[in-house]
Amino acid sequence: MNIAAWLRRNGKSFADRPALSRGRTVYSTYARWAARAAAIAGGLARQPGYRPGERVAIAMTNRPEYLEALFGIWHAGLVAVPINAKLHREEFRYILGHSGARLCFASSDLAETVAPLADDLPELARVVVAGDAEWHTLGASDGIDLVECRPEDPAWLFYTSGTTGRPKGATLTNRNLIAMCLGYFSDVDPIAPTDAKLHAAPLSHGSGLYGLPHVARAANNIIPDSGHFDPAEIADLLRAWPSLSLFAAPTMLTRLVANPTFAGADHRNLKAIVYGGGPMYVTDLLKALELLGPRLVQIYGQGESPMTITALARAFHMDRNHPRWRERLGSVGLPFAGIELRVVDGEDRDMPAGEPGEVLARGDSVMAGYWRDDKATAETLRGGWLHTGDVGALDADGFLTLRDRSKDMIISGGSNIYPREIEEVLLRHPAIAEVSVVGRPHADWGEEVVAFVVPRPGVRVAEPELDRLCLDSIARFKRPRAYRFVDTLPKNNYGKVLKTELRRLLKEGERSAG
């Protein structure tokens, strides 16, 4: 099944329903959106050499055209490659090249970054900027019939960083995305055509993925006028759209609750806030529950099993009479209905209840594998189970609590940051002998990046030089917010840097400063 069939159906059965909105204004009905997607598909299908299975990238900040392009790609039987709009030019270059994208849709604010890359990438034939003449010509093409797809055909290449620092493309099939949507209905929230989904988080990641079940049920997809997360703007949109839901990183939820305009708003139109993508501290969650009541659902997932490993339903958030209520608030809930879950030791043997180990998952939402990376696929999906790299423990009732991230991932503002990627950049500086990157708690962003740097003997290193090195190679949000210059890095007997010790040193330094 081609998941664009949902839009085609809604164009007939819910023709006049609001489908895409910008702020308080309806941008498109389902009939117009379906026709637009079919026209874009027609324009793509008539490009020389295009055939089902080719990749088409999307490098856009949030806007209605993003979703028009996404469903146009799928309608044509092509594979979408949504890219995080906050990435650096070189990261765009790598993903476009690795995916073999034939065309890239870009928003006008990213055009200067993305368009020149077509000169360097042989497979990238064109970059089409939303709103320009070529975009309008493509959207005015004669529509084509929906291209048939098999459930196992790729639909979305979800690029997520790995421990090597190189992004890996999780291949999500039509079956994966359908399973994710069914999981949303069963374990997160039922949806009606009168509902609305606010996309205040990036469409390239969680918000876009969770937009799909809302399209499946003919709900309204709303893009804020700002195109991003703004608590005051969200408070205003609550007055305009009944039965409104949104996906938020835990740091976004915490910022909403702390914002006086949002906290003082009328929340009756707020149906649900689904949060996930990073640690949610119980203290912050209690404040959110006090303000919002039974509107919170937590999910745990990865790009490799999109948004669909476990969920902590709103009923568990509100079950204050349960003897382990607070303990459950610190968990990420129960496995989705379509997911099997295990916690194992280093030999993939099941751990007893309460004992930590690596979290494994299996089900129809788990990716087919990594694009063009058989070795990583075999390692991550060995034995038929997704090895998440996350460390957690299952209690006697089946609730999963995450203990740590074995891959040392840093999550800042809901974005994943992998230390080795930054370390490799910093080690290019001739004056640096060693470096190790860790995260430290941050009140607004969850975590921020700190680099421990060992200079070469007799050499001084200026922090602005390191900042420039990072800004020339990686996205701004990944660069270290602080540098700690040290003589040596703590290591174990095998020479491995002890990042737990570095985190302890940071914590002790904060206590001393306080």
PEUR-V912681 format. One record per pair of residues at least 24 apart in sequence whose ideal C-beta (glycine too) atoms are under 10 Angstrom apart, sorted by the first residue. I is the first residue (numbers start at 1). GAP is how many residues later the second one is. Records with the same first field share a line. If there is no record, write none. Layout:
I->GAP ; GAP
//
This chain:
1->147 ; 148 ; 149 ; 150 ; 152 ; 173 ; 174 ; 176 ; 177
2->50 ; 72 ; 73 ; 74 ; 75 ; 144 ; 145 ; 146 ; 147 ; 148 ; 149 ; 151 ; 153 ; 172
3->68 ; 71 ; 72 ; 146 ; 148 ; 152 ; 153 ; 170 ; 171 ; 172 ; 173 ; 174 ; 175 ; 178 ; 209 ; 212 ; 213
4->30 ; 33 ; 34 ; 37 ; 66 ; 67 ; 68 ; 69 ; 70 ; 71 ; 72 ; 73 ; 142 ; 143 ; 145 ; 151 ; 170 ; 211
5->69 ; 70 ; 141 ; 143 ; 144 ; 169 ; 211
6->24 ; 28 ; 65 ; 68 ; 172 ; 175 ; 206 ; 207 ; 209 ; 210 ; 211 ; 212
7->26 ; 27 ; 28 ; 29 ; 30 ; 31 ; 60 ; 63 ; 64 ; 65 ; 67 ; 68 ; 139 ; 208 ; 209 ; 211
8->26 ; 27 ; 29 ; 30 ; 63 ; 67 ; 137 ; 138
9->25 ; 137 ; 207 ; 209
10->24 ; 183 ; 205 ; 206 ; 207 ; 208 ; 209
11->24 ; 25 ; 26 ; 27 ; 207
13->180 ; 205
14->179 ; 203 ; 204 ; 205
15->203
17->176 ; 177 ; 201 ; 202 ; 203
18->175 ; 176 ; 178 ; 200 ; 201 ; 202 ; 203 ; 204 ; 223
19->45 ; 48 ; 195 ; 196 ; 199 ; 200 ; 201 ; 202
20->43 ; 44 ; 45 ; 46 ; 47 ; 48 ; 179 ; 195 ; 200 ; 201 ; 202 ; 203
21->43 ; 175 ; 176 ; 177 ; 199 ; 200 ; 201 ; 202 ; 203 ; 216 ; 219 ; 220
22->40 ; 41 ; 42 ; 200 ; 201 ; 202 ; 203 ; 205
23->199 ; 200 ; 201 ; 202 ; 203 ; 204 ; 210 ; 213 ; 214 ; 217 ; 218
24->198 ; 201 ; 212 ; 213 ; 215 ; 216 ; 217
25->197 ; 200 ; 215
26->194 ; 196
27->36 ; 37 ; 38 ; 40 ; 41 ; 193 ; 194 ; 195 ; 196
28->36 ; 39 ; 40 ; 193
29->191
30->163 ; 185 ; 188 ; 190
32->36
33->31 ; 34 ; 35 ; 38 ; 39 ; 182 ; 188
34->37 ; 41 ; 109 ; 112
35->104 ; 108
36->28 ; 29 ; 31 ; 32 ; 33 ; 35 ; 36 ; 39 ; 103 ; 104 ; 107
37->30 ; 31 ; 32 ; 33 ; 34 ; 35 ; 36 ; 37 ; 38 ; 39 ; 102 ; 106 ; 109
38->33 ; 34 ; 37 ; 38 ; 103 ; 104 ; 105 ; 106 ; 107 ; 108
39->29 ; 33 ; 36 ; 99 ; 100 ; 101 ; 102 ; 103 ; 104 ; 105
40->25 ; 28 ; 29 ; 30 ; 31 ; 32 ; 33 ; 35 ; 36 ; 65 ; 88 ; 95 ; 98 ; 99 ; 100 ; 101 ; 103 ; 104
41->30 ; 31 ; 32 ; 33 ; 34 ; 35 ; 36 ; 37 ; 97 ; 100 ; 102 ; 103 ; 104 ; 105 ; 106
42->30 ; 33 ; 34 ; 96 ; 97 ; 98 ; 99 ; 100 ; 101 ; 102 ; 103
43->29 ; 33 ; 85 ; 91 ; 92 ; 94 ; 95 ; 96 ; 97 ; 98 ; 99 ; 100 ; 101
44->25 ; 28 ; 29 ; 31 ; 32 ; 33 ; 34 ; 58 ; 59 ; 84 ; 94 ; 97 ; 100
45->30 ; 31 ; 32 ; 33 ; 96 ; 97 ; 98 ; 99 ; 102
46->30 ; 92 ; 95 ; 96 ; 98
47->29 ; 55 ; 56 ; 78 ; 79 ; 91
48->54 ; 77
49->53 ; 76
50->26 ; 27 ; 28 ; 52 ; 53 ; 75
51->25 ; 26 ; 27 ; 51 ; 96
52->24 ; 25 ; 26 ; 27 ; 95 ; 96 ; 97 ; 101
53->24 ; 25 ; 26 ; 96 ; 100 ; 101
54->24 ; 25 ; 46 ; 47 ; 48 ; 49 ; 69
55->24 ; 25 ; 26 ; 41 ; 43 ; 44 ; 45 ; 46 ; 47 ; 48 ; 49 ; 68 ; 69 ; 99 ; 102 ; 114 ; 316
56->24 ; 25 ; 43 ; 45 ; 46 ; 47 ; 48 ; 49 ; 72
57->24 ; 25 ; 26 ; 35 ; 38 ; 39 ; 42 ; 43 ; 44 ; 45 ; 46 ; 47 ; 48 ; 49 ; 57 ; 67 ; 70 ; 100 ; 102
58->24 ; 25 ; 27 ; 43 ; 45 ; 46 ; 47 ; 48 ; 49 ; 72 ; 145 ; 146 ; 150
59->24 ; 25 ; 26 ; 28 ; 33 ; 36 ; 37 ; 42 ; 45 ; 46 ; 47 ; 48 ; 51 ; 52 ; 54 ; 55 ; 56 ; 58 ; 68 ; 70 ; 145
60->25 ; 44 ; 45 ; 46 ; 47 ; 48 ; 49 ; 50 ; 54 ; 69 ; 70 ; 142 ; 143 ; 144 ; 167
61->24 ; 25 ; 45 ; 46 ; 47 ; 48 ; 49 ; 69 ; 141 ; 142 ; 143 ; 162 ; 165 ; 166 ; 167
62->45 ; 137 ; 138 ; 139 ; 140 ; 141 ; 142 ; 145 ; 146 ; 161 ; 162 ; 164 ; 165 ; 166 ; 167
63->44 ; 45 ; 46 ; 67 ; 68 ; 136 ; 140 ; 160 ; 164
64->66 ; 135 ; 157 ; 158 ; 159
65->40 ; 42 ; 43 ; 64 ; 65 ; 66 ; 70 ; 74 ; 158
66->39 ; 41 ; 64 ; 133 ; 136 ; 137 ; 138 ; 142 ; 145 ; 155 ; 157 ; 161
67->132 ; 136 ; 141 ; 144 ; 148 ; 154 ; 156
68->37 ; 62 ; 67 ; 71
69->34 ; 35 ; 36 ; 37 ; 38 ; 59 ; 61 ; 66 ; 69 ; 70
70->35 ; 85 ; 86 ; 133 ; 134 ; 138 ; 141 ; 142 ; 145
71->141 ; 144
72->33 ; 66 ; 67 ; 69 ; 71
73->30 ; 32 ; 82 ; 83
74->72 ; 73 ; 75 ; 81 ; 82 ; 100 ; 103
75->68 ; 69 ; 70 ; 71 ; 72
76->68 ; 70 ; 71
77->67 ; 69 ; 70 ; 71 ; 72 ; 76 ; 78
78->24 ; 25 ; 69 ; 71 ; 76 ; 77
79->70 ; 74 ; 75 ; 76 ; 77 ; 78 ; 90 ; 92 ; 93 ; 94 ; 292
80->25 ; 74 ; 75 ; 76 ; 77 ; 78 ; 92 ; 124 ; 128
81->73 ; 75 ; 76 ; 77 ; 78 ; 88 ; 123 ; 290
82->74 ; 75 ; 76 ; 77 ; 120 ; 121 ; 122 ; 123 ; 126 ; 127
83->27 ; 31 ; 74 ; 76 ; 84 ; 119 ; 121
84->75 ; 76 ; 77 ; 83 ; 118 ; 120 ; 121 ; 331 ; 332 ; 391 ; 393
85->24 ; 25 ; 28 ; 29 ; 117 ; 118 ; 119 ; 142 ; 143 ; 390
86->116 ; 118 ; 327 ; 329 ; 389 ; 390 ; 391 ; 392
87->26 ; 72 ; 80 ; 117 ; 328 ; 387 ; 388 ; 389 ; 390 ; 391
88->25 ; 382 ; 383 ; 384 ; 385 ; 386 ; 387 ; 388 ; 389 ; 390 ; 391
89->24 ; 25 ; 27 ; 28 ; 383 ; 384 ; 386
90->27 ; 382 ; 383 ; 384 ; 385
91->68 ; 70 ; 75 ; 76 ; 330 ; 382 ; 383 ; 384 ; 387
92->25 ; 29 ; 383
93->24 ; 27 ; 28 ; 31
94->27 ; 65 ; 72 ; 73
95->62 ; 64 ; 71 ; 72 ; 74
96->24 ; 25 ; 27 ; 28 ; 31
97->24 ; 25 ; 26 ; 27
98->59 ; 61 ; 68 ; 69 ; 70 ; 71 ; 273 ; 274 ; 275
99->24 ; 25 ; 58 ; 60 ; 68 ; 70 ; 272 ; 273
100->24 ; 57 ; 271 ; 272
101->24 ; 26 ; 56
102->24
103->24 ; 25 ; 35
104->24 ; 25
105->24 ; 25 ; 30 ; 33
106->24 ; 26 ; 29
107->24 ; 120
108->24 ; 27
109->118
149->24 ; 25
150->24 ; 25
151->24 ; 25 ; 26 ; 27 ; 28 ; 213
152->24 ; 216
153->215
154->213 ; 214 ; 215 ; 217
155->57
156->48 ; 52 ; 53 ; 56 ; 147 ; 150 ; 211
157->146 ; 210 ; 213 ; 214 ; 215
158->46 ; 47 ; 50 ; 51 ; 144 ; 145 ; 146 ; 148 ; 209 ; 213
159->45 ; 46 ; 144 ; 211 ; 212
160->45 ; 142 ; 143 ; 144 ; 210 ; 249 ; 256 ; 258
161->142 ; 246 ; 248 ; 254 ; 255 ; 256 ; 257 ; 259 ; 260 ; 317
162->208 ; 211 ; 214 ; 218 ; 227 ; 245 ; 247 ; 256 ; 258 ; 259
163->213 ; 226 ; 243 ; 244 ; 245 ; 246 ; 255 ; 256 ; 257 ; 258
164->209 ; 212 ; 254 ; 256 ; 257 ; 260
165->253 ; 254 ; 255 ; 256 ; 257 ; 258 ; 259 ; 260 ; 309
166->207 ; 210 ; 252 ; 254 ; 255 ; 258
167->136 ; 251 ; 254
168->135 ; 136 ; 199 ; 201 ; 202 ; 203 ; 204 ; 205 ; 208 ; 209 ; 212
169->134 ; 198 ; 200 ; 201 ; 202 ; 203 ; 204
170->132 ; 133 ; 134 ; 135 ; 136 ; 196 ; 197 ; 198 ; 199 ; 200 ; 201 ; 207 ; 210 ; 216
171->133 ; 196 ; 197 ; 198 ; 199 ; 200 ; 201 ; 202 ; 206
172->37 ; 131 ; 132 ; 133 ; 134 ; 193 ; 194 ; 195 ; 196
173->191 ; 192 ; 194 ; 195 ; 196
175->189 ; 190 ; 193
176->128 ; 129 ; 130 ; 132 ; 187 ; 188 ; 189 ; 190 ; 191 ; 192
177->32 ; 35 ; 36 ; 39 ; 129 ; 131 ; 188
178->34 ; 35 ; 38 ; 186 ; 187
179->126 ; 127 ; 129 ; 157 ; 158 ; 159 ; 160 ; 184 ; 185 ; 186 ; 187
180->29 ; 30 ; 32 ; 33 ; 121 ; 125 ; 126 ; 127 ; 128 ; 156 ; 158 ; 183 ; 184 ; 185
181->28 ; 29 ; 31 ; 32 ; 33 ; 34 ; 35 ; 36 ; 125 ; 126 ; 127 ; 184
182->31 ; 34 ; 126 ; 154 ; 155 ; 156 ; 182 ; 183
183->30 ; 116 ; 118 ; 122 ; 123 ; 124 ; 125 ; 126 ; 128 ; 152 ; 153 ; 154 ; 155 ; 156 ; 180 ; 181 ; 182
184->25 ; 26 ; 28 ; 29 ; 30 ; 32 ; 33 ; 90 ; 113 ; 115 ; 123 ; 124 ; 127 ; 152
185->28 ; 31 ; 32 ; 152
186->125 ; 150 ; 151 ; 152
187->110 ; 112 ; 121 ; 123 ; 124 ; 125 ; 126 ; 146 ; 147 ; 148 ; 149 ; 150 ; 151 ; 152
188->25 ; 57 ; 59 ; 84 ; 86 ; 88 ; 109 ; 110 ; 111 ; 119 ; 120 ; 123 ; 124 ; 125 ; 126 ; 148
189->24 ; 25 ; 56 ; 82 ; 83 ; 85 ; 106 ; 108 ; 122 ; 124 ; 125
190->27
191->24 ; 25 ; 26 ; 27 ; 28 ; 52 ; 54 ; 80 ; 81
192->25 ; 26 ; 27 ; 51 ; 79
193->24 ; 25 ; 26 ; 27
194->24 ; 25 ; 26 ; 48 ; 49
195->24 ; 25 ; 46 ; 47 ; 48 ; 49 ; 50 ; 76 ; 77
196->24 ; 25 ; 26 ; 41 ; 44 ; 45 ; 46 ; 47 ; 48 ; 49 ; 50 ; 73 ; 75
197->24 ; 25 ; 44 ; 46 ; 47 ; 48 ; 49 ; 50 ; 74 ; 75 ; 77
198->24 ; 25 ; 26 ; 31 ; 35 ; 36 ; 39 ; 40 ; 43 ; 46 ; 47 ; 48 ; 49 ; 50 ; 72 ; 75
199->24 ; 25 ; 28 ; 29 ; 30 ; 47 ; 48
200->24 ; 26 ; 27 ; 28 ; 29 ; 30 ; 31 ; 33 ; 34 ; 37 ; 46 ; 47 ; 48 ; 52 ; 56
201->27 ; 28 ; 45 ; 46 ; 47 ; 48 ; 51 ; 74 ; 76 ; 212 ; 213
202->25 ; 26 ; 27 ; 45 ; 47 ; 212 ; 213
203->24
205->42 ; 44 ; 72 ; 98 ; 101 ; 102 ; 209 ; 210 ; 211
206->41 ; 42 ; 43 ; 68 ; 69 ; 70 ; 71 ; 93 ; 95 ; 97 ; 100 ; 101 ; 208
207->39 ; 40 ; 41 ; 42 ; 67 ; 100 ; 207
208->39 ; 98
209->38 ; 92 ; 94 ; 97 ; 98 ; 99
210->35 ; 36 ; 37 ; 64 ; 66 ; 89 ; 96 ; 97
211->36
212->94 ; 95
213->94
214->31
219->24 ; 25 ; 26
220->24
222->24
229->26 ; 27 ; 184 ; 185
230->25 ; 29 ; 31 ; 32
231->24 ; 25 ; 26 ; 27 ; 28 ; 29 ; 30 ; 31 ; 32 ; 34
232->27 ; 28 ; 29 ; 30 ; 33
233->28 ; 29
234->25 ; 27 ; 28 ; 31 ; 36 ; 39
235->24 ; 25 ; 26 ; 27 ; 28 ; 29 ; 30 ; 31 ; 32 ; 35
236->25 ; 26 ; 29
237->28 ; 32
238->24 ; 27 ; 28 ; 29 ; 30 ; 31 ; 32
239->26 ; 27 ; 29 ; 30
240->29
241->28 ; 29 ; 30
242->26 ; 27 ; 28 ; 29
243->26 ; 27 ; 28 ; 29
244->25 ; 26 ; 27 ; 28 ; 29
245->25 ; 26 ; 27 ; 28 ; 29 ; 50 ; 52
246->24 ; 25 ; 26 ; 27 ; 28 ; 29
247->25 ; 26 ; 27 ; 28 ; 29 ; 30 ; 50 ; 52 ; 60 ; 167
248->25 ; 26 ; 27 ; 28 ; 29 ; 48 ; 166
249->26 ; 27 ; 28 ; 29 ; 31 ; 162 ; 163 ; 164 ; 165 ; 166 ; 196 ; 197
250->25 ; 26 ; 27 ; 28 ; 29 ; 30 ; 31 ; 34 ; 35 ; 38 ; 48 ; 161 ; 163 ; 164 ; 196
251->24 ; 26 ; 27 ; 28 ; 29 ; 33 ; 160 ; 161 ; 162 ; 163 ; 164 ; 191 ; 192 ; 193 ; 194 ; 195 ; 196
252->25 ; 26 ; 161 ; 162 ; 192 ; 193 ; 194
253->27 ; 31 ; 32 ; 34 ; 35 ; 39 ; 43 ; 45 ; 161
254->26 ; 27 ; 29 ; 30 ; 31 ; 33 ; 34 ; 189 ; 190 ; 191 ; 192
255->158 ; 188 ; 189 ; 190
256->32 ; 35 ; 36
257->27 ; 28 ; 30 ; 31 ; 32 ; 33 ; 34 ; 35
258->26 ; 29 ; 30 ; 33 ; 185 ; 186
262->29 ; 30
263->24 ; 28 ; 29
264->27
267->24 ; 25 ; 26 ; 28
270->25
271->24
272->24 ; 25 ; 42
273->24 ; 25 ; 41
274->24 ; 25 ; 33 ; 37 ; 40
275->24 ; 37 ; 139
276->24 ; 25 ; 31 ; 33 ; 34 ; 35 ; 36 ; 56 ; 57 ; 138
277->24 ; 25 ; 30 ; 134 ; 136 ; 137 ; 138 ; 139 ; 169
278->127 ; 131 ; 132 ; 133 ; 134 ; 135 ; 136 ; 137 ; 138 ; 167 ; 168 ; 169
279->51 ; 53 ; 123 ; 126 ; 132 ; 162 ; 167 ; 168
280->32 ; 49 ; 50 ; 52 ; 166
281->48 ; 49 ; 160 ; 165
282->44 ; 45 ; 46 ; 47 ; 48 ; 49
283->46
284->159 ; 162
285->27 ; 32 ; 41 ; 44 ; 45
286->40 ; 43
288->29
289->25 ; 28 ; 29 ; 31 ; 40
292->25
293->24 ; 25
294->24
296->33
297->36
298->31 ; 33 ; 34 ; 35
299->33 ; 34 ; 37
300->31 ; 32 ; 33 ; 35 ; 36 ; 59 ; 61 ; 88 ; 90 ; 92 ; 100 ; 102
301->31 ; 35 ; 38 ; 60 ; 64 ; 87
302->57 ; 59 ; 64 ; 65 ; 84 ; 86 ; 87 ; 88 ; 114
303->64 ; 113
304->57 ; 61 ; 62 ; 63 ; 64 ; 65 ; 66 ; 76 ; 77 ; 82 ; 83 ; 84 ; 85
305->31 ; 34 ; 56 ; 57 ; 58 ; 59 ; 60 ; 61 ; 62 ; 81 ; 83
306->59 ; 60 ; 61
307->29 ; 58
308->27 ; 28 ; 29 ; 30 ; 31 ; 53 ; 55 ; 56 ; 57 ; 58
309->24 ; 26 ; 27 ; 30 ; 32 ; 50 ; 51 ; 52 ; 54 ; 56 ; 57 ; 77 ; 79 ; 81 ; 91
310->24 ; 25 ; 26 ; 29 ; 31 ; 49 ; 51 ; 82 ; 84 ; 88 ; 89 ; 90 ; 91 ; 92
311->24 ; 25 ; 26 ; 28
312->87 ; 88
316->83
322->75
324->71 ; 72 ; 73 ; 75
327->68 ; 70 ; 72 ; 74
328->67 ; 69 ; 71 ; 73
330->69 ; 71 ; 72
331->61 ; 62 ; 63 ; 64 ; 66 ; 67 ; 68 ; 69 ; 70 ; 71
332->27 ; 58 ; 60 ; 67 ; 68 ; 69 ; 70
333->65 ; 66 ; 67 ; 68
334->60 ; 63 ; 64 ; 65 ; 66
335->26 ; 27 ; 28 ; 59 ; 63 ; 64 ; 65
336->25 ; 27 ; 29
337->26
338->24 ; 25 ; 26 ; 27 ; 28
339->24 ; 25 ; 26 ; 27 ; 47
340->26 ; 44 ; 45
341->44 ; 47 ; 51 ; 53 ; 57 ; 59
342->43 ; 52
343->47 ; 48 ; 49 ; 50 ; 51 ; 57 ; 58 ; 60
344->39 ; 41 ; 43
348->34 ; 35 ; 37 ; 39
350->44
351->41 ; 42 ; 43
352->41 ; 42 ; 44
353->40 ; 41 ; 42 ; 43 ; 44 ; 45
354->39 ; 40 ; 41 ; 42 ; 47
355->38 ; 39
356->35 ; 36 ; 37 ; 38 ; 45 ; 46 ; 47 ; 48
357->34 ; 35 ; 36 ; 37 ; 46 ; 49
358->27 ; 29 ; 30 ; 31 ; 32 ; 33 ; 34 ; 48
359->26 ; 27 ; 28 ; 29 ; 30 ; 31 ; 32 ; 33 ; 34 ; 35 ; 41 ; 43 ; 44 ; 47
360->24 ; 25 ; 26 ; 27 ; 28 ; 30
361->24 ; 25 ; 26 ; 27 ; 29 ; 39
362->24
404->96
405->34
408->28 ; 29 ; 30 ; 31 ; 89 ; 91 ; 92
409->30 ; 38
410->27 ; 28 ; 29 ; 30 ; 35 ; 36 ; 37 ; 38 ; 39 ; 40 ; 68
411->28 ; 34 ; 35 ; 36
412->27 ; 30 ; 32 ; 33 ; 34 ; 35 ; 36 ; 37 ; 65 ; 66 ; 69
413->29 ; 31 ; 32 ; 33 ; 34 ; 35 ; 64
414->31 ; 32
415->30 ; 31 ; 60 ; 62 ; 63
416->62
417->30 ; 31 ; 32 ; 57 ; 58 ; 60 ; 61 ; 62
418->60
419->30 ; 31 ; 32 ; 59 ; 61 ; 78 ; 80
421->52 ; 53 ; 54 ; 57
422->27 ; 29 ; 48 ; 51 ; 52 ; 56 ; 57 ; 58
423->28 ; 29 ; 74
424->49 ; 50
425->26 ; 41 ; 44 ; 45 ; 46 ; 47 ; 48 ; 49 ; 53 ; 54
426->25 ; 27 ; 35 ; 40 ; 43 ; 44 ; 47 ; 53 ; 54 ; 57
427->26 ; 42
428->41 ; 42 ; 44 ; 45
429->24 ; 26 ; 27 ; 30 ; 32 ; 36 ; 37 ; 39 ; 40
430->26 ; 29 ; 31
431->24 ; 25 ; 27 ; 28 ; 29 ; 30 ; 31 ; 34 ; 35
432->24 ; 27 ; 29 ; 33 ; 34 ; 37 ; 53
433->24 ; 26 ; 55 ; 56
434->52 ; 54 ; 55 ; 57 ; 63
435->31 ; 45 ; 48 ; 51 ; 54 ; 62
436->48 ; 50 ; 53 ; 54 ; 55 ; 61 ; 62 ; 63 ; 65 ; 66
437->41 ; 43 ; 60 ; 62 ; 65
438->42 ; 46 ; 59 ; 61 ; 62 ; 63 ; 64 ; 65 ; 67 ; 68
439->60 ; 64 ; 67
440->41 ; 42 ; 62 ; 63 ; 66 ; 67 ; 69 ; 70
441->62 ; 65 ; 66 ; 69
442->39
445->32 ; 36
447->34
448->29 ; 32 ; 33 ; 34
449->28 ; 29 ; 30 ; 31 ; 32 ; 33
450->30 ; 31 ; 32 ; 33 ; 34 ; 52 ; 53 ; 55 ; 56
451->28 ; 29 ; 30 ; 31 ; 32 ; 33 ; 34 ; 51
452->28 ; 30 ; 31 ; 32 ; 33 ; 34 ; 36 ; 37 ; 38 ; 45 ; 47 ; 49 ; 50 ; 53 ; 54
453->27 ; 30 ; 31 ; 32 ; 33 ; 36
454->31 ; 32 ; 33 ; 34 ; 35
455->30 ; 31 ; 32
457->30
460->25
461->24
482->24
484->25
//
